[in-house]
Structure formats: C-alpha cells, structure tokens
Amino acid sequence: GATWSALATPAIAVTNRPAYAVHLPWPDNDDEMLAYYGMVNISSSIEQYRLKRVEADGTTVTDISPSDGTRLYGPNNHKFSIVTYDSNRQYVALGGNGNDTTTGGSGVYRGAWVSSDYGDTWANIVAPVSVGGAFTRAGIQLAFSGTDPNVLYLWGGDINYADTIPVIAYTNDFGTTVDDRTGNIRTLFDTGSSGFHKILGIAGGPTA
C-alpha cells in the first residue's frame, strides 16, 4: 500500500453515494487483474444500480449489470454482494439491487444472479422481490465453497414483509436449485432490526 495506481475511471456519474461493493481477485491467478465494483447513480427522479468489470488491461471498464427485463442490477452495499470463485474467476455471483424507475427504497428490487463467463451472461437464482417499505433490511450476500464453484451459500435475504426470500440458503449446482436453510432462525432474531444482517454477515466470512 505504499503506492497506488487507478484501475479505471468510473464510467457512471455518481451523486450522493460512493461506489458500492468492490471485489478484487486474489493473487496467483491468470486473470488476477480483473476487478468488479458496484456503482449507484442517484438524482431527484431516478436511482440506478450498476455492476462494472475492470478488464485485465486495468483501464477498460465494461458494464455487466444483469437485467430482469425492466431494470438493471448492481451490488448492494454489503461486503459479499459481489464475489468470484477463488480458483477460477469466470464464476461470479451477485446479490443485487435494481431500480431505474424511481428514487428511494420503495422502488428497489433485490435478487441474486450467477455467471460462468466473467459476468458476460447471467442466470437468476433468487427472483427479484420489491423491498417495499423495508429498505433497511439486509441485502443478499453470497460465498463460494473453497473447493467447488457449484457450491454457494446465500444469506441476509430477509428483505420484504412477506418473508419470501430465504434468510440462509444453499446450492450445490450453481443455482439451478436453491435450498432454503432458514429453518427456525426467524424465531431466534428480530428480523426487522438493523443488526440482523450483521450477525449473518459475520457467519459468512471469506471463502479462503
């Protein structure tokens, strides 16, 4: 950290909020120069979340935001909302926010996606759900298994009043099936409290 160089100039103007989650690859990988970061652009009438990939040349930035057909998605503001598999960076997972139509929490949707080609294409594994009035509840975070890119853990998804998204979930087939492992955890915590996602976030931790 004695000296620094910029990877890239952000390709989207930002108002009121800085860059969201940033993911840098671990060393000793052929594609270690790749980096991923989230941006949010807020004006008086719109709120846009985006996912960016800094290419291996360190200067080219590509918008790789997944879409649900209505809005684009970028990382939420939690540490593990954008992650890659340690041994092969082509596998990417995103816990995303999307809006594009309004400003403020009432217009935000949240879901989860995976990609096996560095984010060029995406598969949705947790269908987007409107945050409604519960904007402060936890966004989805993810972690890869240290030994198998098909194994993913998801947590912190209790983000809408209907409780339709799992608080803890697991997949061993890269999201083709997602197993709700929430169990009785909602009875153990106040899911409306601001501390709930922080407890789950500690349990998530790095994958290697």
TAGI-V778127 format. One record per residue. N is the residue number from 1. RES is the residue in one small letter. PHI is phi in whole degrees, 0 to 359 (* if undefined). Layout:
BEGIN
n: <N,N>
res: <RES,RES>
phi: <PHI,PHI>
END
This chain:
BEGIN
n: <1,2,3,4,5,6,7,8,9,10,11,12,13,14,15,16,17,18,19,20,21,22,23,24,25,26,27,28,29,30,31,32,33,34,35,36,37,38,39,40,41,42,43,44,45,46,47,48,49,50,51,52,53,54,55,56,57,58,59,60,61,62,63,64,65,66,67,68,69,70,71,72,73,74,75,76,77,78,79,80,81,82,83,84,85,86,87,88,89,90,91,92,93,94,95,96,97,98,99,100,101,102,103,104,105,106,107,108,109,110,111,112,113,114,115,116,117,118,119,120,121,122,123,124,125,126,127,128,129,130,131,132,133,134,135,136,137,138,139,140,141,142,143,144,145,146,147,148,149,150,151,152,153,154,155,156,157,158,159,160,161,162,163,164,165,166,167,168,169,170,171,172,173,174,175,176,177,178,179,180,181,182,183,184,185,186,187,188,189,190,191,192,193,194,195,196,197,198,199,200,201,202,203,204,205,206,207,208>
res: <g,a,t,w,s,a,l,a,t,p,a,i,a,v,t,n,r,p,a,y,a,v,h,l,p,w,p,d,n,d,d,e,m,l,a,y,y,g,m,v,n,i,s,s,s,i,e,q,y,r,l,k,r,v,e,a,d,g,t,t,v,t,d,i,s,p,s,d,g,t,r,l,y,g,p,n,n,h,k,f,s,i,v,t,y,d,s,n,r,q,y,v,a,l,g,g,n,g,n,d,t,t,t,g,g,s,g,v,y,r,g,a,w,v,s,s,d,y,g,d,t,w,a,n,i,v,a,p,v,s,v,g,g,a,f,t,r,a,g,i,q,l,a,f,s,g,t,d,p,n,v,l,y,l,w,g,g,d,i,n,y,a,d,t,i,p,v,i,a,y,t,n,d,f,g,t,t,v,d,d,r,t,g,n,i,r,t,l,f,d,t,g,s,s,g,f,h,k,i,l,g,i,a,g,g,p,t,a>
phi: <*,292,228,225,225,284,290,191,271,308,266,221,291,239,237,79,229,280,301,274,311,239,235,249,290,287,289,68,240,299,254,293,282,296,218,232,210,255,229,230,248,238,234,288,232,209,224,243,256,219,246,242,239,273,285,297,284,80,235,281,243,243,280,240,297,289,229,257,95,242,219,266,236,226,300,282,269,266,300,252,274,223,219,232,284,303,270,205,287,289,268,232,229,228,259,247,253,216,215,74,240,222,233,101,300,294,259,272,247,225,198,221,222,228,220,249,224,66,93,293,227,228,240,280,245,230,300,301,231,294,291,63,274,258,298,278,289,290,281,285,239,218,213,279,299,284,235,211,293,281,262,228,247,237,208,79,269,281,240,219,300,280,56,271,256,299,284,227,216,213,222,244,227,58,91,300,233,238,265,287,252,297,56,262,296,294,279,264,229,278,292,269,278,286,272,298,290,292,297,293,295,297,293,289,60,290,264,210>
END
